[in-house]
């Protein structure tokens, strides 16, 4: 009898722990940041809620969503069509993302919006504190620094450097 109670308690604890993992049978919902094209709107980047299936690796899944068109017709990709993911690594909170050469031709506001869409999308993940973006394995030399955080992105976007950003869009 004592063994059954202990087994039932262990099973209940396991089920409770699994229920709290942030996902469900349908997957986990994330905010994926795209450029806002809606007339009269001030926000430069807008979050579109997307669900990753439970068996999808989160970093790769979110990067694939960033490289795919958004569902809303008022949004566009911040990363140019044709850019592909070459590889990514996560070490000590720094996620390094390497894109194909098409990312390396971005400059000015286009580069800023692409960088921030990647950073804001990926720093939602547990263990990702900062993002470093490269193109064909090379750092983009015209950036003033390479390690980007969500706090920097929010600060720059809210101070008017690149317009406003909305976090809550369905």
Secondary structure, DSSP 8 states (H G I E B T S, - for coil): -HHHHHHHHHHHHHHHHHHTSS-BTTBEEEEEEEEE--TT--EEEEEEEEEE-TTS-HHHHHHHHHTS--SSTTEE-SS-TT--EEEEEEETTEEEEEE-HHHHT--HHHHHHHHHHHHHHHTTSTT--EEEEEETTEE-TTSS-SEE-HHHHHHHHHTTSS-EEE----
